[in-house]
């Protein structure tokens, strides 16, 4: 209602404003449309950049809300000669300019038989975000989304498959603008079960505007799934199969039907992946007592199976060319099974003689399902650029775990295993999320506009954890280890953003988001309650200045929040064996981060970025050990603070007209401090992470890609990690008039992407080596059918796009 009233009052005062619009259509010298061409609007006076975009599938591009002035349009594409329009003016008598045939002449005659096809680069920079065009990558074929993220600029995946951005945690993950509502293991399992063939783009935003939820200290990663690309039907079939130590496959279907009045779209994908996880954990107990000191060595091998089913079904109705309503249903039903064998050998530290061994076998089955219904409306209310959108979501999630663990002790000289211990665990989590949001865009004049909106989200999660112990052939409830935990969280938010374009090539954006949070954690088992009620302000400022067409400088500041993941607030215990376990922490506080970033862009492609962030109440893993019981446990804890300095270099290189190289280097210095009763832990380290991708476009519709990434030793909280690296590549061949796309892909051929790390402080001396099935070979095929020029379904950011990454069982 507030949005509508604001609009009505605004419309009376500003209805007479006029904005210039420029439209072009890019074609080749044979009259065929050219998609993905760079189209740039420039000032005539100094050729400074005004706006830029890529041409659509039909070659069209347009610029709106252009102020009075003198301009020209430049268009370019690899394999074609750059073209320019004549100079023109925008003024009160000339508000619309069209160039229906902007022709790019082919330069393929200089390539000695090499034919260049129009295609988006794998990595590009758009509107302050780094965009990965997954469809353009040969090496992505047959892999899953988590594997693709490992190769993304500035992204790292740690020992537990948590995602880090520029060396920082607290990353918010979204699917098609919607939060996944998953955290930790559940989020990693979802990304592993989602084939790369279903993804078109991945957007990485380190400084999102106030329009986005403030959650996510490091930024937002938005994964866009494929949609159709005018009326008619189109679609695609995809399938892939491969192997590492174990095999895997996936298959999917994508359909789109569009008429002048409606668009129906849907997809289904099934995956079945078998893989392994091999781990060696070592630790020292009673290290200060030479006589009692013991060394624990625990090699572990787990064979895992992920079966994933994802679906999407949507309907858009075009009330008029400027008003659309839609309904979207999507969800997934995933099954995960792991069979893990673990042997903990306990030695006397002095002479390394075997004292005893603990042998354990664990079977763990997970079922996870999620169903979302979204109703939405989007309308353009006038010719000034006024827009309104409303989204309402209802999400239902369910998580079920069944775990059986058997362990027994072995003592040298006695061949029989003793003290057998068998437990079983049933975990059930039910979560409901209701959310609604409204957004309004109000142009005040040709250079200034206001964006504002409100949102409310209401989350309830009910967790039941039941442990039973086998005693004399019967399972007896282990009441001290079981728990029933209910968590509710309500967040009300409002934001406003002022965007202003100044003469001389300066654009500024000032935003403020206010979020009020009320949460309650209630342990039914222990009859304990933890309540929080707080209001937070999140300012956001971005200023960009173009000195000329080749030089652009930008500075940004943002304040963000990362609330504890839902499962980390649940004070349950999850056992690895009788000597190690993890637990939740209901007293976790949210962490707040201030970020400032300076970015310089040269020739619209070479980028240097320097940033600093400081996080209060930083959340990270912490380990404790009881030397008497020999038990080590881990949980998330609030540190005093964390600071980070970051330097990012993006250097694309065009070696030849058929060989392009993308290079990214991230240098980080991270500082962590934890002050608590009886401890003051300070850790810091300098680290580096790099990615490089070479793409070779060859005759006969062949394409080859080689890639590598790696990093130096690094520090994260109490963990110090060692260096890592990976090398991969692939070959692509298109057939049947480019409707059939075949790819052969290899990943981590040297098997160098493994986590080796340690946590050493106080009486804790813990070391771990974690290895996954990263070395794989995959053959994939995608066949497209129907009208290839159909405009796809709308990209929408729904109301439930802020509670991501946090839900868990």
C-alpha positions in Angstrom: 0.0 0.0 0.0 2.8 2.4 0.8 4.4 1.7 -2.5 1.1 2.4 -4.4 0.5 5.6 -2.5 4.1 6.8 -3.2 3.6 6.1 -6.9 0.3 7.9 -7.1 1.7 11.0 -5.5 4.8 10.9 -7.7 2.8 10.4 -10.9 1.0 13.7 -10.5 4.2 15.7 -10.1 6.4 14.1 -12.8 4.2 12.8 -15.6 5.5 15.3 -18.1 9.2 14.1 -17.9 10.6 12.7 -21.2 13.4 10.2 -21.6 15.4 9.4 -24.7 15.5 5.9 -26.2 18.0 4.5 -28.7 17.4 1.2 -30.5 19.8 -0.7 -32.7 19.8 -4.1 -34.5 23.2 -5.7 -35.2 23.5 -7.8 -38.4 26.3 -9.3 -40.4 27.1 -8.4 -44.1 24.6 -11.1 -45.2 21.7 -9.6 -43.2 21.7 -12.2 -40.5 21.1 -11.2 -36.9 24.2 -11.2 -34.6 23.6 -12.1 -30.9 26.1 -11.4 -28.1 27.6 -8.4 -29.9 29.0 -5.7 -27.7 26.9 -2.5 -28.2 28.2 0.6 -26.5 26.7 4.1 -26.3 29.3 6.9 -26.1 29.5 10.7 -25.8 30.5 12.3 -29.1 32.7 14.9 -27.3 35.3 12.6 -25.7 34.1 9.0 -26.6 33.5 8.4 -22.9 31.2 5.4 -22.0 27.6 6.1 -21.3 26.1 2.5 -21.3 26.8 -0.8 -22.8 25.1 -4.2 -23.3 25.2 -7.4 -25.4 22.8 -7.8 -28.3 19.9 -10.2 -27.9 19.3 -13.4 -29.9 17.6 -11.3 -32.7 20.5 -8.8 -32.7 18.6 -6.1 -31.0 19.8 -3.8 -28.2 18.4 -0.6 -26.7 19.3 2.2 -24.2 16.5 3.9 -22.3 16.3 7.0 -20.0 19.1 8.8 -22.0 19.6 12.5 -21.1 20.0 15.3 -23.6 23.3 15.3 -25.4 25.3 14.2 -28.5 26.1 10.5 -28.9 27.2 7.7 -31.2 26.9 3.9 -30.9 29.8 1.5 -31.3 29.4 -2.3 -31.9 31.9 -5.1 -32.0 32.2 -8.8 -32.0 35.1 -11.3 -32.3 35.6 -12.2 -35.9 34.0 -8.9 -37.2 35.1 -5.4 -37.9 34.0 -2.8 -35.4 31.1 -0.6 -36.6 30.0 3.0 -35.7 26.7 4.9 -36.2 26.7 8.5 -37.3 26.6 11.0 -34.5 23.1 12.0 -33.3 21.4 14.1 -30.6 18.8 13.5 -27.9 16.8 16.6 -27.0 13.1 17.5 -26.3 12.3 17.2 -30.0 14.3 14.0 -30.7 13.6 11.5 -28.0 13.8 8.3 -30.0 16.5 7.2 -32.4 16.7 3.9 -34.3 19.4 2.2 -36.3 17.6 -0.9 -37.7 20.7 -2.2 -39.7 24.0 -1.8 -37.9 26.2 -4.0 -40.1 29.4 -5.7 -38.9 31.5 -6.9 -41.7 33.2 -10.3 -41.3 37.0 -10.3 -40.8 37.2 -14.1 -41.1 39.3 -13.7 -44.3 42.2 -12.8 -42.1 41.9 -16.0 -40.1 43.2 -18.4 -42.7 40.3 -20.7 -42.6 39.4 -20.3 -39.0 35.7 -19.5 -38.5 34.8 -17.5 -35.5 31.3 -18.0 -34.0 29.5 -15.5 -31.8 29.6 -16.7 -28.2 29.7 -15.2 -24.8 33.1 -15.4 -23.0 33.2 -17.8 -20.0 33.9 -14.9 -17.6 32.7 -11.3 -18.0 32.0 -8.2 -15.9 28.5 -6.7 -15.9 27.0 -4.1 -13.7 29.3 -4.6 -10.8 29.0 -8.4 -10.9 31.3 -11.2 -12.2 29.3 -13.4 -14.6 30.2 -17.0 -15.5 28.6 -18.0 -18.7 28.5 -21.7 -17.9 27.0 -22.6 -21.3 30.2 -21.3 -23.0 32.5 -23.6 -21.0 33.7 -26.8 -22.5 35.2 -28.0 -19.2 31.9 -27.6 -17.3 30.3 -30.4 -19.2 29.3 -33.4 -17.1 30.4 -31.7 -13.9 28.1 -30.4 -11.1 27.6 -26.8 -9.9 29.9 -27.1 -6.9 32.7 -28.2 -9.3 32.0 -25.1 -11.5 32.2 -22.8 -8.5 35.6 -24.2 -7.7 36.8 -22.6 -11.0 35.0 -19.3 -10.4 37.1 -16.1 -9.9 37.6 -15.5 -6.2 35.7 -18.6 -5.1 37.1 -21.3 -2.9 35.6 -24.5 -1.5 36.9 -25.6 1.9 37.4 -29.0 3.6 33.6 -29.3 4.4 32.5 -28.0 1.0 31.6 -24.6 2.4 31.9 -21.8 -0.2 34.3 -18.9 0.4 34.4 -15.7 -1.7 37.7 -13.7 -1.7 38.8 -15.8 1.2 35.6 -15.0 3.3 32.7 -17.2 4.3 29.1 -16.0 4.8 28.2 -16.4 1.1 24.5 -16.2 0.2 23.6 -18.7 -2.5 20.5 -18.2 -4.7 18.9 -20.3 -7.5 17.2 -18.1 -10.1 17.0 -15.2 -7.6 15.6 -17.5 -4.9 17.4 -18.6 -1.8 17.9 -22.4 -1.5 17.2 -22.4 2.3 20.0 -24.9 2.8 23.2 -24.7 4.7 26.4 -26.7 5.1 26.1 -30.3 4.1 22.6 -29.9 2.6 23.6 -27.0 0.4 26.8 -28.8 -0.8 24.7 -31.9 -1.6 22.2 -29.9 -3.6 25.0 -28.2 -5.6 26.6 -31.6 -6.2 23.3 -33.1 -7.5 22.7 -30.1 -9.9 24.4 -30.8 -13.2 26.2 -28.0 -14.9 24.2 -28.7 -18.1 21.1 -27.2 -16.3 22.9 -23.8 -15.6 23.2 -20.9 -18.0 25.0 -18.3 -15.8 26.4 -17.8 -12.4 26.5 -14.2 -11.0 29.0 -13.3 -8.3 28.2 -10.0 -6.5 30.6 -8.9 -3.8 28.8 -5.6 -3.1 25.1 -6.0 -3.8 22.8 -3.0 -3.5 20.3 -2.4 -0.7 17.6 -4.0 -2.9 19.0 -7.4 -1.9 18.7 -8.8 1.6 21.6 -7.9 3.8 22.4 -11.5 4.5 25.7 -12.7 3.2 28.9 -11.0 4.5 31.0 -11.9 1.5 28.3 -11.3 -1.1 25.8 -13.2 -3.2 26.2 -16.0 -5.7 23.1 -16.3 -8.0 22.9 -19.5 -10.1 20.6 -19.0 -13.2 19.2 -22.2 -14.7 18.6 -22.6 -18.4 15.4 -21.2 -20.0 14.2 -20.9 -23.6 15.8 -18.2 -25.9 8.7 -14.5 -31.3 6.4 -17.3 -30.5 6.6 -21.1 -30.7 8.0 -24.1 -28.9 11.6 -25.0 -28.2 13.5 -27.1 -25.8 16.6 -29.2 -25.2 17.6 -32.7 -24.1 20.8 -33.3 -22.3 22.7 -36.3 -20.9 26.1 -37.1 -19.7 28.0 -40.0 -18.2 31.5 -40.3 -16.7 33.7 -41.9 -14.2 36.4 -41.2 -11.6 36.9 -44.0 -9.2 33.1 -44.5 -9.5 30.7 -43.7 -12.3 27.9 -41.1 -12.6 25.3 -39.9 -15.0 22.5 -37.4 -15.5 19.8 -36.6 -17.9 17.4 -33.7 -18.3 14.7 -32.1 -20.4 13.9 -28.4 -20.8 10.8 -27.0 -22.6 9.4 -23.6 -23.4 6.2 -22.6 -25.2 5.5 -18.9 -25.8 2.6 -17.1 -27.5 1.7 -13.5 -27.6 -0.4 -13.8 -24.5 1.4 -16.4 -22.3 4.6 -18.4 -21.7 4.7 -21.9 -20.3 8.1 -23.3 -19.3 9.3 -26.3 -17.4 12.3 -28.6 -16.8 13.1 -31.9 -15.1 16.5 -33.3 -14.3 17.7 -36.6 -12.8 21.2 -37.3 -11.6 22.8 -40.4 -10.1 26.4 -39.9 -8.9 28.6 -42.4 -7.1 31.8 -41.0 -5.6 34.1 -41.3 -2.6 35.5 -39.2 0.2 38.8 -40.3 1.8 40.1 -38.7 5.0 42.9 -39.0 7.4 42.5 -37.2 10.8 45.3 -37.2 13.3 45.5 -35.6 16.8 47.5 -35.6 20.0 45.9 -36.1 23.4 47.8 -35.2 26.7 50.6 -33.7 24.6 52.1 -31.9 27.7 52.4 -35.2 29.6 55.1 -37.4 28.1 53.9 -40.5 30.0 50.2 -40.2 29.2 50.5 -38.6 25.7 48.7 -40.5 22.9 48.6 -40.1 19.2 45.3 -40.8 17.4 45.4 -41.7 13.7 41.9 -42.1 12.0 41.9 -43.1 8.3 38.4 -43.0 7.0 36.9 -44.1 3.6 33.3 -43.3 2.6 31.5 -44.4 -0.5 28.6 -42.1 -1.3 25.7 -42.0 -3.6 23.6 -38.9 -4.5 20.4 -39.3 -6.4 18.8 -36.0 -7.4 15.5 -35.0 -9.0 14.8 -31.3 -9.7 11.7 -29.9 -11.4 10.4 -26.5 -12.4 7.1 -25.5 -13.9 6.1 -21.9 -14.6 3.3 -19.9 -16.3 3.4 -16.2 -17.3 0.4 -14.4 -18.6 1.0 -11.1 -20.5 -2.0 -8.9 -19.5 -0.5 -6.3 -21.8 2.9 -5.7 -23.3 3.8 -3.9 -20.0 2.1 -6.0 -17.4 2.7 -9.7 -16.5 1.5 -12.0 -13.8 3.1 -15.4 -13.2 3.1 -18.6 -11.2 6.2 -20.7 -10.5 6.5 -24.1 -9.0 9.8 -25.7 -8.3 11.5 -28.1 -6.0 13.7 -31.1 -5.6 13.7 -34.5 -4.1 17.1 -35.8 -3.3 18.4 -39.0 -1.7 21.9 -39.3 -0.3 23.6 -42.5 1.1 27.0 -42.9 2.6 28.8 -46.0 3.8 31.7 -45.0 5.9 34.4 -47.2 7.5 36.7 -45.7 10.0 39.6 -47.1 12.1 41.0 -45.0 14.9 44.5 -46.3 15.9 45.6 -45.1 19.3 49.4 -45.1 19.9 51.7 -44.1 22.8 53.2 -40.9 21.5 56.7 -41.6 22.8 57.5 -44.9 21.0 54.4 -45.1 18.6 53.5 -48.5 19.9 49.8 -49.4 19.3 47.7 -49.1 22.4 44.3 -49.9 20.9 42.1 -49.5 17.9 38.5 -48.4 17.4 36.8 -49.8 14.4 33.5 -48.1 13.3 31.1 -48.6 10.4 28.4 -46.0 9.7 25.5 -46.1 7.3 23.9 -42.7 6.8 20.7 -42.2 4.6 19.3 -38.7 3.9 16.1 -37.7 2.2 15.6 -34.0 1.4 12.7 -32.5 -0.4 11.7 -28.9 -1.1 8.6 -27.5 -2.8 8.1 -23.8 -3.5 5.1 -21.9 -5.0 5.6 -18.4 -6.1 3.0 -15.9 -7.4 4.3 -12.7 -9.0 3.4 -9.5 -10.8 5.5 -7.1 -12.7 4.3 -3.9 -14.5 5.7 -0.9 -16.3 3.3 1.9 -15.3 4.3 4.6 -17.7 6.8 5.6 -20.4 9.1 7.2 -17.8 10.4 3.8 -16.6 8.3 3.5 -13.5 8.1 -0.2 -12.5 6.3 -2.1 -9.8 6.8 -5.8 -8.9 5.2 -8.0 -6.2 6.3 -11.5 -5.2 4.8 -13.9 -2.7 6.3 -17.3 -1.7 5.4 -20.4 0.3 8.2 -22.9 0.8 7.9 -26.3 2.5 11.1 -28.3 3.2 11.5 -31.7 4.8 14.7 -33.5 5.9 15.0 -37.0 7.2 18.2 -38.8 8.3 18.6 -42.4 9.3 22.0 -43.3 10.8 23.4 -46.6 12.1 26.9 -46.7 13.7 28.6 -49.8 15.0 32.0 -49.6 16.7 34.2 -51.8 18.8 37.6 -51.8 20.4 40.6 -53.9 19.5 43.6 -54.4 21.8 47.0 -55.9 20.7 47.5 -59.5 21.7 43.7 -60.1 21.8 42.2 -60.9 18.4 38.7 -60.3 19.5 37.0 -56.9 19.3 35.6 -55.8 22.6 33.2 -53.2 24.0 30.9 -53.1 21.0 28.7 -50.1 20.8 25.8 -49.6 18.4 23.7 -46.5 18.1 21.0 -45.3 15.7 19.8 -41.9 15.0 16.6 -40.6 13.4 16.5 -36.9 12.6 13.4 -35.1 11.2 13.3 -31.5 10.2 10.3 -29.7 8.9 10.5 -26.1 7.8 8.0 -23.6 6.4 8.8 -20.2 5.0 6.3 -17.5 4.1 7.5 -14.4 2.4 6.2 -11.4 0.5 7.9 -8.4 -1.0 7.2 -5.4 -3.2 9.6 -3.2 -5.2 9.0 0.1 -7.0 11.2 2.0 -9.4 10.4 5.8 -9.6 12.4 8.0 -12.1 12.4 11.6 -10.9 13.9 12.9 -14.1 16.3 11.9 -16.9 19.2 11.4 -14.5 17.7 10.5 -11.2 15.5 7.7 -9.9 14.4 6.1 -6.7 14.1 2.4 -6.0 12.2 1.4 -2.9 10.6 -1.7 -1.4 9.4 -3.7 1.6 9.7 -7.3 2.5 8.5 -9.7 5.3 9.7 -13.3 5.8 8.5 -15.7 8.4 10.4 -18.9 9.1 9.5 -21.9 11.4 11.8 -24.9 11.7 11.0 -28.0 13.8 13.9 -30.4 14.5 13.5 -33.7 16.2 16.7 -35.7 17.0 16.4 -39.1 18.5 19.3 -41.4 19.6 18.9 -45.0 20.6 21.6 -47.4 21.9 21.6 -51.1 21.4 21.6 -53.0 24.7 21.1 -56.8 25.0 19.5 -56.9 21.6 17.1 -54.0 22.1 17.4 -50.3 21.3 17.0 -48.2 24.3 16.3 -44.4 24.0 19.4 -42.3 24.7 17.5 -39.4 26.3 20.6 -37.4 27.2 21.6 -37.3 23.5 18.2 -36.7 22.0 16.6 -33.3 21.5 13.5 -31.5 20.1 14.3 -28.0 19.0 11.9 -25.4 17.5 13.2 -22.2 15.9 11.2 -19.3 14.6 12.5 -16.1 12.9 10.6 -13.1 11.5 12.4 -10.4 9.5 10.7 -7.2 8.4 12.7 -5.0 6.0 12.4 -1.8 3.9 14.9 -0.2 1.6 15.4 2.9 -0.5 18.0 3.6 -3.2 18.7 6.9 -5.0 20.6 6.6 -8.3 22.0 9.7 -10.0 23.9 10.2 -13.2 26.0 13.4 -13.3 27.5 15.1 -16.3 31.1 14.2 -16.9 30.6 10.5 -16.7 29.9 10.0 -13.0 27.2 7.6 -11.7 26.3 7.4 -8.0 24.0 5.1 -6.0 23.1 5.6 -2.3 21.0 3.1 -0.5 19.8 2.2 3.0 18.2 -1.1 4.1 16.5 -1.5 7.5 15.8 -5.0 8.9 14.1 -5.8 12.1 14.6 -9.4 13.4 12.8 -11.4 16.0 13.9 -14.9 16.7 13.2 -17.6 19.3 15.1 -20.9 19.8 13.2 -23.3 22.1 14.6 -26.7 23.2 11.5 -28.7 24.2 13.8 -31.4 25.7 15.7 -29.1 28.0 12.9 -26.5 28.4 15.3 -23.7 27.5 14.6 -20.6 25.4 16.9 -18.2 23.7 15.3 -15.0 22.3 16.7 -12.2 20.2 15.1 -9.0 19.0 17.1 -6.4 17.1 16.9 -3.7 14.4 19.9 -3.2 12.0 20.7 -0.6 9.4 22.6 -1.4 6.3 23.9 1.5 4.2 25.3 1.0 0.7 27.2 3.5 -1.5 28.6 3.1 -5.0 30.3 5.8 -7.1 31.6 5.1 -10.6 33.5 7.7 -12.8 34.5 7.3 -16.4 37.6 9.4 -17.1 37.5 8.3 -20.8 36.4 5.3 -22.8 39.5 3.4 -21.5 39.6 4.4 -17.8 36.9 3.9 -15.2 37.2 4.1 -11.4 34.6 2.9 -8.9 34.3 2.9 -5.1 31.8 1.2 -2.9 30.9 0.7 0.7 28.4 -1.7 2.2 27.4 -3.1 5.6 26.0 -6.7 5.7 24.9 -9.3 8.1 25.3 -13.1 8.3 22.9 -14.8 10.6 23.7 -18.2 12.1 22.7 -21.2 10.0 19.6 -22.8 11.3 21.2 -26.2 12.0 24.1 -24.5 13.8 21.6 -23.1 16.4 20.2 -26.5 17.2 22.1 -27.9 20.3 22.1 -31.5 19.1 25.1 -33.8 18.9 26.2 -35.6 15.8 28.7 -38.4 16.3 31.5 -39.4 13.9 32.7 -42.0 16.4 32.8 -42.4 20.2 35.8 -40.0 20.3 34.7 -37.2 18.0 31.5 -35.4 17.4 30.0 -32.0 16.4 27.2 -30.0 18.1 25.1 -26.9 17.6 25.3 -23.7 19.6 22.0 -21.9 20.4 23.9 -18.8 21.7 25.4 -17.9 18.4 25.0 -14.2 17.5 24.8 -12.8 14.0 28.0 -11.4 12.5 28.1 -7.9 11.0 30.6 -6.8 8.2 31.7 -3.5 6.8 33.2 -3.6 3.3 34.9 -0.9 1.3 36.1 -1.6 -2.3 38.0 0.4 -4.9 37.9 -0.9 -8.5 39.8 0.4 -11.6 38.8 -0.8 -15.1 41.0 -0.3 -18.2 39.7 -0.7 -21.7 36.5 -2.3 -20.3 38.1 -5.6 -19.5 41.3 -5.3 -17.4 40.2 -4.9 -13.7 42.1 -4.2 -10.5 40.1 -4.3 -7.3 41.3 -3.5 -3.7 39.0 -4.1 -0.8 39.0 -4.2 3.0 36.4 -5.8 5.3 36.0 -6.0 9.1 33.6 -8.5 10.7 32.3 -8.2 14.3 31.3 -11.4 16.1 32.8 -13.5 13.2 31.3 -17.0 13.1 33.7 -19.9 12.5 34.4 -23.5 13.6 36.1 -24.1 16.9 37.5 -27.3 18.4 37.7 -28.4 22.1 39.3 -31.5 23.6 39.0 -33.3 26.9 42.3 -35.0 27.6 40.7 -37.2 30.3 38.0 -38.7 28.1 40.1 -38.3 24.9 37.1 -36.8 23.2 37.3 -33.9 20.6 34.2 -32.0 19.5 33.6 -29.1 17.2 31.0 -26.3 17.0 30.6 -22.8 15.6 31.6 -20.0 17.8 31.6 -16.1 17.7 35.1 -14.8 17.4 35.9 -11.2 18.6 36.5 -10.0 15.0 38.0 -10.8 11.6 39.7 -8.4 9.2 40.6 -8.9 5.6 42.6 -7.1 2.9 42.1 -8.2 -0.7 43.6 -7.5 -4.1 42.0 -8.9 -7.3 43.4 -8.7 -10.8 41.4 -9.7 -13.9 43.5 -9.9 -17.0 42.0 -11.3 -20.2 44.4 -11.9 -23.1 43.6 -12.2 -26.8 46.7 -14.2 -27.9 45.3 -14.6 -31.5 41.9 -14.3 -33.1 41.2 -17.9 -32.2 42.9 -18.1 -28.8 41.5 -16.3 -25.7 42.8 -16.5 -22.2 41.1 -15.4 -19.0 43.3 -14.9 -15.9 42.3 -13.9 -12.4 44.5 -13.5 -9.3 43.3 -12.9 -5.8 45.7 -11.9 -3.0 44.3 -12.0 0.6 45.5 -11.1 4.0 43.1 -12.4 6.7 43.4 -11.7 10.5 41.3 -13.5 13.1 41.1 -12.9 16.9 39.2 -14.9 19.5 39.1 -13.7 23.0 37.3 -15.8 25.6 37.7 -17.0 29.2 41.3 -18.2 29.5 42.2 -17.8 25.9 43.4 -15.1 23.4 43.9 -16.7 20.0 45.3 -14.6 17.1 45.8 -16.0 13.6 46.7 -14.3 10.4 48.2 -15.2 7.0 48.7 -14.0 3.4 47.3 -16.2 0.7 46.8 -16.2 -3.0 44.3 -17.9 -5.4 44.4 -17.9 -9.2 42.4 -19.2 -12.1 43.3 -19.3 -15.8 41.3 -20.5 -18.8 42.4 -20.8 -22.4 39.8 -21.2 -25.1 40.8 -22.3 -28.7 38.1 -21.8 -31.4 39.1 -24.1 -34.3 37.8 -24.9 -37.8 35.0 -27.3 -38.3 33.0 -26.3 -35.2 35.7 -27.6 -32.9 36.5 -25.9 -29.6 39.2 -26.7 -27.0 39.5 -25.4 -23.5 42.3 -25.8 -20.9 42.0 -24.5 -17.4 43.9 -24.5 -14.1 43.4 -23.1 -10.6 45.2 -23.2 -7.3 46.1 -21.5 -4.2 48.9 -21.0 -1.6 48.6 -21.9 2.1 45.9 -19.9 3.9 44.3 -19.3 7.3 40.6 -19.5 8.1 39.7 -19.1 11.8 41.7 -21.7 13.7 42.4 -23.7 10.6 45.6 -23.4 8.5 45.3 -24.9 5.1 48.1 -26.0 2.7 48.5 -25.3 -1.0 46.2 -26.9 -3.6 45.8 -26.9 -7.4 43.9 -28.5 -10.3 44.3 -28.8 -14.0 41.6 -29.7 -16.5 40.2 -29.2 -19.9 37.8 -30.4 -22.6 36.9 -30.7 -26.3 33.7 -29.6 -27.9 32.2 -30.4 -31.3 28.9 -29.0 -32.7 26.8 -30.9 -35.3 23.5 -30.9 -37.1 23.5 -27.1 -37.8 24.7 -26.5 -34.2 21.7 -28.2 -32.6 23.8 -31.1 -31.2 26.6 -30.2 -28.9 29.1 -32.9 -27.9 31.7 -32.4 -25.1 34.5 -34.5 -23.6 35.7 -33.1 -20.3 38.5 -33.9 -17.9 38.8 -32.5 -14.4 41.7 -32.3 -11.9 43.9 -34.7 -13.9 46.8 -34.3 -11.4 44.5 -35.0 -8.4 45.9 -31.9 -6.7 42.7 -30.4 -5.3 42.8 -31.8 -1.8 42.4 -30.2 1.6 45.3 -30.5 4.0 45.0 -28.5 7.1 45.7 -28.3 10.8 44.3 -26.6 14.0 46.9 -26.2 16.7 46.2 -24.2 19.9 45.9 -24.8 23.6 45.6 -28.6 24.1 44.3 -29.1 20.5 46.6 -30.5 18.0 44.4 -31.7 15.1 45.5 -32.4 11.5 43.3 -33.5 8.6 43.8 -34.6 4.9 40.6 -34.7 2.9 40.3 -36.0 -0.6 37.3 -36.1 -3.0 36.5 -37.7 -6.4 37.7 -34.6 -8.3 39.6 -36.5 -11.0 37.0 -37.4 -13.6 36.3 -37.9 -17.3 32.9 -37.1 -18.7 31.2 -37.4 -22.1 28.1 -35.2 -22.6 25.6 -34.3 -25.3 22.9 -31.6 -25.6 20.3 -31.5 -28.4 18.2 -28.4 -29.0 15.0 -28.5 -30.9 12.2 -26.2 -32.0 12.4 -22.5 -32.5 15.8 -21.4 -31.3 14.8 -17.7 -31.2 12.1 -17.9 -28.6 12.5 -15.3 -25.9 13.0 -17.1 -22.6 11.1 -17.1 -19.3 11.5 -14.0 -17.2 14.3 -13.9 -14.7 12.7 -13.2 -11.3 14.0 -12.6 -7.9 11.3 -13.8 -5.6 10.3 -12.9 -2.1 12.2 -15.8 -0.5 15.7 -14.7 -1.7 17.3 -13.9 1.6 17.0 -16.9 4.0 19.3 -19.0 1.8 22.2 -21.0 2.9 20.9 -21.2 6.5 18.4 -24.1 6.7 19.5 -27.5 7.7 18.4 -30.7 9.4 
